[in-house]
Amino acid sequence: MSHEPLFSVRDLRVAFSRNGDYFDAVRGINLDVNHGEVLGIVGESGSGKSVGMLAALGLQAKTARVTGSARFKGRELIGIPRRELRALRGSRIAMIFQDPLSSLNPVMTIGDQIAETIALHNPGMRKKAILDRTIELLSLVAIPQPDRRLNQFPHQFSGGMRQRVMIAMAVANDPDLLIADEPTTALDVTVQAQIMDVLTDLRKRLDLGLILITHDLGVLAGHADRVAVVYAGEVVEQANVDELFFSPAHPYTRGLIASIPDMSVDKDRLFSIEGAPPPLGKLPGGCAFHPRCPQAQAICRAEAPVSRVFGKHRAACHFATAPAESAL
């Protein structure tokens, strides 16, 4: 029996051209996703988490150069013909993009857009079957009165409902892998919880491999199985979700966790990580995080750390320790 991951990324690198030179935005990402597993990818805006996953699916900008490996069910995606990649996208691999309003066509009804997604990958399917499937999908993501709402336009839906439509389109062809890029951005807390419940339910029903890309660790706490923390285009820490929260090994991860508001603690100010991520093409020497790290020492400025492995816990820090030795 094969134990090969559903989706496996190795040394994925994405560089963008500027005035004839290439600057790395993603610098060697490694991660795996298994059937039925939820992998969270977290990091600040500009860390490279979305760019890396888009590039793995062949959705990078024309100025980008992509190297490394991204294998889906053992099949290499990097470098394969665009026709073959398009056949996989939307059928076996699906993606929910960040902004549903700009992702949906404003002059097409919701039903027509979902039907188009179904028809594109099922050319022999009858119109009645497509209509029935469209109504079924809207029901699946808990949109009330789906037979009526399918004739409405995106502007007639709330932000949360539009996101549900995007999820319905993504799972229309029963994919094996679903990538959700900031699926709860700009939604209020109650709607965020509803969207995450929909994704969790679909993952269980369809045995999906699910990648959740977010800047919010709180979203991942109750839904992810494992978490990969990305900083400056690299995975700096990766662990099971409980281990990551209770025993983080990288200073950046500890900073992100400390930034989560805690209403039970009386503080005058919320914690924040000092400084900002390095701009593209201006990475510091040594560890990319050292200018912002409160524990940085001379070796951090001189040498880039290698990923240290403690069982299933990995951290790219010179001073990372095994989880049992870490301070909770």
PECORPE-V796891 format. One record per residue. N is the residue number from 1. D_LAST is the distance of its C-alpha to the last C-alpha in whole Angstrom. Layout:
BEGIN
n:N d_last:D_LAST
n:N d_last:D_LAST
END
This chain:
BEGIN
n:1 d_last:38
n:2 d_last:37
n:3 d_last:33
n:4 d_last:33
n:5 d_last:31
n:6 d_last:33
n:7 d_last:32
n:8 d_last:31
n:9 d_last:31
n:10 d_last:31
n:11 d_last:31
n:12 d_last:32
n:13 d_last:33
n:14 d_last:35
n:15 d_last:37
n:16 d_last:39
n:17 d_last:43
n:18 d_last:44
n:19 d_last:47
n:20 d_last:47
n:21 d_last:44
n:22 d_last:41
n:23 d_last:37
n:24 d_last:34
n:25 d_last:32
n:26 d_last:31
n:27 d_last:30
n:28 d_last:29
n:29 d_last:27
n:30 d_last:27
n:31 d_last:25
n:32 d_last:27
n:33 d_last:27
n:34 d_last:29
n:35 d_last:31
n:36 d_last:29
n:37 d_last:26
n:38 d_last:24
n:39 d_last:23
n:40 d_last:21
n:41 d_last:22
n:42 d_last:20
n:43 d_last:21
n:44 d_last:23
n:45 d_last:27
n:46 d_last:29
n:47 d_last:26
n:48 d_last:28
n:49 d_last:27
n:50 d_last:30
n:51 d_last:32
n:52 d_last:31
n:53 d_last:32
n:54 d_last:35
n:55 d_last:36
n:56 d_last:35
n:57 d_last:38
n:58 d_last:40
n:59 d_last:40
n:60 d_last:39
n:61 d_last:42
n:62 d_last:45
n:63 d_last:44
n:64 d_last:41
n:65 d_last:41
n:66 d_last:39
n:67 d_last:38
n:68 d_last:36
n:69 d_last:36
n:70 d_last:35
n:71 d_last:36
n:72 d_last:36
n:73 d_last:37
n:74 d_last:38
n:75 d_last:40
n:76 d_last:40
n:77 d_last:40
n:78 d_last:40
n:79 d_last:44
n:80 d_last:45
n:81 d_last:48
n:82 d_last:47
n:83 d_last:50
n:84 d_last:47
n:85 d_last:44
n:86 d_last:46
n:87 d_last:47
n:88 d_last:43
n:89 d_last:42
n:90 d_last:42
n:91 d_last:43
n:92 d_last:40
n:93 d_last:38
n:94 d_last:37
n:95 d_last:36
n:96 d_last:35
n:97 d_last:35
n:98 d_last:34
n:99 d_last:36
n:100 d_last:39
n:101 d_last:41
n:102 d_last:42
n:103 d_last:42
n:104 d_last:44
n:105 d_last:48
n:106 d_last:49
n:107 d_last:53
n:108 d_last:52
n:109 d_last:51
n:110 d_last:48
n:111 d_last:50
n:112 d_last:52
n:113 d_last:48
n:114 d_last:47
n:115 d_last:50
n:116 d_last:50
n:117 d_last:47
n:118 d_last:48
n:119 d_last:52
n:120 d_last:51
n:121 d_last:49
n:122 d_last:52
n:123 d_last:55
n:124 d_last:57
n:125 d_last:56
n:126 d_last:58
n:127 d_last:57
n:128 d_last:57
n:129 d_last:55
n:130 d_last:53
n:131 d_last:53
n:132 d_last:52
n:133 d_last:49
n:134 d_last:48
n:135 d_last:48
n:136 d_last:46
n:137 d_last:43
n:138 d_last:44
n:139 d_last:43
n:140 d_last:40
n:141 d_last:38
n:142 d_last:39
n:143 d_last:42
n:144 d_last:45
n:145 d_last:48
n:146 d_last:48
n:147 d_last:51
n:148 d_last:52
n:149 d_last:49
n:150 d_last:50
n:151 d_last:53
n:152 d_last:51
n:153 d_last:50
n:154 d_last:46
n:155 d_last:47
n:156 d_last:48
n:157 d_last:44
n:158 d_last:41
n:159 d_last:38
n:160 d_last:36
n:161 d_last:39
n:162 d_last:40
n:163 d_last:36
n:164 d_last:37
n:165 d_last:41
n:166 d_last:39
n:167 d_last:37
n:168 d_last:40
n:169 d_last:42
n:170 d_last:39
n:171 d_last:39
n:172 d_last:43
n:173 d_last:43
n:174 d_last:41
n:175 d_last:39
n:176 d_last:36
n:177 d_last:34
n:178 d_last:33
n:179 d_last:31
n:180 d_last:30
n:181 d_last:30
n:182 d_last:28
n:183 d_last:30
n:184 d_last:29
n:185 d_last:30
n:186 d_last:32
n:187 d_last:32
n:188 d_last:31
n:189 d_last:28
n:190 d_last:30
n:191 d_last:32
n:192 d_last:28
n:193 d_last:27
n:194 d_last:31
n:195 d_last:31
n:196 d_last:28
n:197 d_last:29
n:198 d_last:32
n:199 d_last:30
n:200 d_last:28
n:201 d_last:32
n:202 d_last:34
n:203 d_last:31
n:204 d_last:31
n:205 d_last:35
n:206 d_last:36
n:207 d_last:33
n:208 d_last:33
n:209 d_last:30
n:210 d_last:28
n:211 d_last:27
n:212 d_last:25
n:213 d_last:25
n:214 d_last:24
n:215 d_last:22
n:216 d_last:20
n:217 d_last:17
n:218 d_last:18
n:219 d_last:21
n:220 d_last:19
n:221 d_last:16
n:222 d_last:19
n:223 d_last:21
n:224 d_last:20
n:225 d_last:20
n:226 d_last:18
n:227 d_last:18
n:228 d_last:19
n:229 d_last:18
n:230 d_last:21
n:231 d_last:22
n:232 d_last:26
n:233 d_last:27
n:234 d_last:25
n:235 d_last:22
n:236 d_last:19
n:237 d_last:16
n:238 d_last:17
n:239 d_last:15
n:240 d_last:15
n:241 d_last:14
n:242 d_last:12
n:243 d_last:10
n:244 d_last:10
n:245 d_last:9
n:246 d_last:6
n:247 d_last:5
n:248 d_last:8
n:249 d_last:10
n:250 d_last:13
n:251 d_last:13
n:252 d_last:15
n:253 d_last:13
n:254 d_last:10
n:255 d_last:13
n:256 d_last:15
n:257 d_last:12
n:258 d_last:12
n:259 d_last:16
n:260 d_last:16
n:261 d_last:18
n:262 d_last:16
n:263 d_last:19
n:264 d_last:18
n:265 d_last:17
n:266 d_last:20
n:267 d_last:20
n:268 d_last:23
n:269 d_last:22
n:270 d_last:20
n:271 d_last:17
n:272 d_last:19
n:273 d_last:19
n:274 d_last:22
n:275 d_last:25
n:276 d_last:26
n:277 d_last:26
n:278 d_last:29
n:279 d_last:32
n:280 d_last:34
n:281 d_last:35
n:282 d_last:34
n:283 d_last:31
n:284 d_last:30
n:285 d_last:30
n:286 d_last:27
n:287 d_last:24
n:288 d_last:25
n:289 d_last:22
n:290 d_last:22
n:291 d_last:24
n:292 d_last:21
n:293 d_last:19
n:294 d_last:18
n:295 d_last:17
n:296 d_last:20
n:297 d_last:22
n:298 d_last:26
n:299 d_last:25
n:300 d_last:23
n:301 d_last:27
n:302 d_last:29
n:303 d_last:27
n:304 d_last:26
n:305 d_last:23
n:306 d_last:23
n:307 d_last:21
n:308 d_last:19
n:309 d_last:19
n:310 d_last:16
n:311 d_last:18
n:312 d_last:18
n:313 d_last:15
n:314 d_last:17
n:315 d_last:16
n:316 d_last:19
n:317 d_last:17
n:318 d_last:19
n:319 d_last:16
n:320 d_last:14
n:321 d_last:12
n:322 d_last:12
n:323 d_last:9
n:324 d_last:9
n:325 d_last:9
n:326 d_last:6
n:327 d_last:4
n:328 d_last:0
END
